[in-house]
Amino acid sequence: MRIVIAEDSVVLRDGLVQLLTLRGHEVVATVGTGDDVLPAVTETRPDVAVVDIRMPPTHTDEGLRAAIAVRSAFPGQGILVFSQYVETRYAAQLLAGRADGIGYLLKDRVADVSDFISALQRIAAGETVLDPEVVSQLMGAKRGDNGLSTLTPREREVLALMAEGRSNTAIAKALVVTQASVEKHVTNIFTKLGLPPSTDDHRRVLAVLRHLGG
């Protein structure tokens, strides 16, 4: 993969460069401020941009706002928000568009390098990868119904795993049920949330966004 790293900590930034390079990936640019993210992505067009949230000059939400700007300019650009913090306001905005190719992982909860690399590969392939803690906090940030109250407990479990970016096969394994059973639950979820088949919308992503908002 070709990767851009936006991280203001020099030690962590250099560590990520070495980690990725040793595993055969190419870091095409590194930047230390939110303002430099979009120009770096525009120039290099990487497979994935790894972006911290709190970057200079204010160390608040520059990185996340930069990620939103990147996705606005390049809707299919893979982005991994990699931070110690969950910033619900802009995270919800980032996921409100096309959520494919978006990831949000917490630094303290990534214990295995192979898991980190796998997440990057999944994001580059167009999947959505969210840490369960991020999902939980986004759910708590905005309460609502939008049809969610009609879901059974099992359907809620399936939808929560969908929000983590799990495939039907992975959901079946996690819940110890058949894939056919998962497919039936997913169909029921779409029906109860009022998401008919459409060539213009990705129902799985829309259902996840409904879950995050409710």
C-alpha positions as CSV (number, residue, x, y, z in Angstrom):
1,M,0.0,0.0,0.0
2,R,0.9,3.6,-0.5
3,I,0.3,5.6,2.7
4,V,0.3,9.1,4.0
5,I,0.9,9.7,7.7
6,A,-0.4,12.8,9.5
7,E,0.9,12.7,13.0
8,D,2.4,15.6,15.1
9,S,4.4,13.3,17.4
10,V,7.7,12.9,15.7
11,V,8.5,9.6,17.6
12,L,5.2,8.0,16.7
13,R,5.3,9.3,13.1
14,D,8.8,7.8,12.6
15,G,7.8,4.6,14.3
16,L,4.8,4.2,12.0
17,V,7.1,4.8,9.0
18,Q,9.5,2.1,10.1
19,L,6.7,-0.3,10.9
20,L,5.0,0.0,7.6
21,T,8.2,0.1,5.5
22,L,9.5,-3.1,7.1
23,R,6.3,-4.8,6.0
24,G,6.7,-3.8,2.4
25,H,4.5,-0.7,2.3
26,E,5.5,2.7,1.0
27,V,5.0,5.8,3.1
28,V,4.7,8.5,0.3
29,A,4.4,11.5,2.7
30,T,4.5,12.4,6.3
31,V,3.0,15.7,7.7
32,G,2.7,17.2,11.2
33,T,-0.2,19.6,10.9
34,G,-3.8,19.4,9.8
35,D,-3.3,22.0,7.1
36,D,-0.8,19.8,5.4
37,V,-3.0,16.8,5.1
38,L,-5.1,17.7,2.0
39,P,-2.1,19.0,0.0
40,A,-0.1,15.7,0.8
41,V,-3.0,13.5,-0.3
42,T,-3.7,15.7,-3.4
43,E,0.0,15.3,-4.5
44,T,0.5,11.6,-3.7
45,R,-3.0,10.1,-3.9
46,P,-2.2,7.2,-1.5
47,D,-4.3,4.1,-0.8
48,V,-4.8,5.2,2.8
49,A,-4.1,8.4,4.8
50,V,-3.5,7.8,8.6
51,V,-4.6,10.9,10.4
52,D,-4.4,11.9,14.1
53,I,-7.1,14.2,15.5
54,R,-5.4,16.7,17.7
55,M,-2.7,18.4,15.7
56,P,-1.2,21.9,15.5
57,P,-1.9,24.8,15.8
58,T,-4.6,24.3,18.4
59,H,-4.3,20.6,19.1
60,T,-8.1,20.1,19.1
61,D,-9.7,18.7,16.0
62,E,-7.5,19.8,13.1
63,G,-6.8,16.3,11.9
64,L,-10.5,15.2,11.8
65,R,-11.5,18.3,10.0
66,A,-8.7,17.7,7.5
67,A,-10.0,14.2,7.0
68,I,-13.4,15.6,6.2
69,A,-11.9,18.0,3.7
70,V,-10.0,15.1,2.0
71,R,-13.1,13.0,1.6
72,S,-14.9,16.0,0.2
73,A,-12.2,16.5,-2.4
74,F,-11.7,12.8,-3.0
75,P,-14.8,10.8,-2.0
76,G,-13.2,7.4,-2.4
77,Q,-10.0,8.2,-0.5
78,G,-9.2,5.7,2.2
79,I,-8.7,7.3,5.6
80,L,-7.8,5.9,9.0
81,V,-8.4,8.2,11.9
82,F,-5.9,7.0,14.5
83,S,-6.1,8.8,17.8
84,Q,-6.3,8.5,21.6
85,Y,-9.6,10.4,21.6
86,V,-13.2,10.0,20.3
87,E,-14.4,13.3,18.8
88,T,-18.1,12.5,18.2
89,R,-19.2,15.7,16.4
90,Y,-16.8,15.6,13.4
91,A,-16.6,11.8,13.4
92,A,-20.3,11.6,12.8
93,Q,-19.9,14.1,10.0
94,L,-17.1,12.1,8.5
95,L,-19.2,9.0,8.5
96,A,-22.3,10.8,7.3
97,G,-21.2,10.7,3.6
98,R,-19.8,7.5,2.0
99,A,-18.6,5.5,5.0
100,D,-16.8,3.0,2.8
101,G,-13.0,3.3,3.1
102,I,-13.2,5.0,6.5
103,G,-11.7,3.7,9.7
104,Y,-11.5,5.1,13.3
105,L,-9.2,3.3,15.7
106,L,-8.0,4.2,19.2
107,K,-4.2,4.1,19.7
108,D,-4.3,2.6,23.1
109,R,-6.6,-0.2,22.0
110,V,-4.5,-1.5,19.1
111,A,-2.3,-4.1,20.7
112,D,-1.2,-6.1,17.7
113,V,0.7,-4.8,14.7
114,S,-1.0,-7.3,12.4
115,D,-4.4,-6.0,13.4
116,F,-3.3,-2.5,12.5
117,I,-2.0,-3.6,9.1
118,S,-5.2,-5.6,8.5
119,A,-7.3,-2.5,9.3
120,L,-5.3,-0.5,6.7
121,Q,-5.8,-3.2,4.1
122,R,-9.5,-3.4,4.7
123,I,-9.9,0.4,4.5
124,A,-7.9,0.5,1.3
125,A,-10.3,-2.2,-0.1
126,G,-13.2,0.1,0.7
127,E,-14.4,-1.4,4.0
128,T,-15.5,0.5,7.1
129,V,-13.4,-0.2,10.3
130,L,-14.6,1.2,13.6
131,D,-13.3,0.5,17.1
132,P,-16.2,-0.7,19.3
133,E,-15.5,2.0,21.8
134,V,-15.9,4.6,19.0
135,V,-19.2,3.1,18.0
136,S,-20.4,3.1,21.6
137,Q,-19.5,6.8,22.1
138,L,-21.0,7.8,18.8
139,M,-24.2,6.0,19.8
140,G,-24.3,7.8,23.2
141,A,-23.7,11.2,21.6
142,K,-27.0,11.4,19.8
143,R,-30.1,9.5,20.9
144,G,-33.0,8.9,18.6
145,D,-35.2,6.1,17.3
146,N,-35.5,6.1,13.5
147,G,-37.1,2.6,13.6
148,L,-34.4,1.1,15.8
149,S,-36.9,0.2,18.6
150,T,-38.6,-2.3,16.2
151,L,-35.4,-4.4,16.1
152,T,-35.1,-7.6,18.1
153,P,-32.2,-8.0,20.5
154,R,-30.5,-10.4,18.0
155,E,-31.0,-7.9,15.2
156,R,-29.4,-5.2,17.3
157,E,-26.4,-7.5,17.9
158,V,-26.1,-8.0,14.1
159,L,-26.4,-4.3,13.4
160,A,-23.7,-3.5,16.1
161,L,-21.3,-5.9,14.5
162,M,-22.1,-4.4,11.1
163,A,-21.1,-1.1,12.5
164,E,-17.7,-2.5,13.4
165,G,-17.2,-3.3,9.7
166,R,-17.8,-7.1,10.1
167,S,-18.9,-9.1,7.0
168,N,-21.9,-11.5,7.2
169,T,-19.4,-14.4,7.5
170,A,-17.6,-12.7,10.5
171,I,-20.9,-11.9,12.2
172,A,-22.0,-15.5,11.9
173,K,-18.8,-16.6,13.5
174,A,-19.0,-14.1,16.3
175,L,-22.6,-15.0,17.1
176,V,-22.1,-18.7,16.5
177,V,-25.0,-18.9,14.0
178,T,-25.2,-19.8,10.3
179,Q,-24.5,-17.3,7.6
180,A,-28.0,-17.8,6.2
181,S,-29.4,-16.8,9.6
182,V,-27.3,-13.6,9.6
183,E,-28.5,-12.8,6.0
184,K,-32.1,-13.2,7.2
185,H,-31.5,-10.8,10.2
186,V,-29.8,-8.3,7.9
187,T,-32.8,-8.4,5.5
188,N,-35.1,-7.9,8.5
189,I,-33.0,-4.9,9.6
190,F,-33.3,-3.3,6.2
191,T,-37.0,-3.8,6.2
192,K,-37.7,-2.5,9.7
193,L,-35.5,0.6,9.1
194,G,-37.3,1.4,5.9
195,L,-34.3,0.8,3.6
196,P,-35.5,-0.6,0.3
197,P,-33.2,-2.0,-2.4
198,S,-31.6,0.9,-4.3
199,T,-28.9,1.3,-7.0
200,D,-28.1,4.8,-5.6
201,D,-27.6,4.0,-1.9
202,H,-25.6,1.4,0.1
203,R,-28.2,0.0,2.5
204,R,-25.6,-1.6,4.8
205,V,-23.9,1.8,5.3
206,L,-27.2,3.6,5.8
207,A,-28.3,1.0,8.4
208,V,-25.0,1.5,10.3
209,L,-25.4,5.3,10.2
210,R,-28.9,4.9,11.6
211,H,-27.4,2.7,14.3
212,L,-24.8,5.3,15.2
213,G,-27.3,8.1,15.2
214,G,-29.8,6.2,17.4
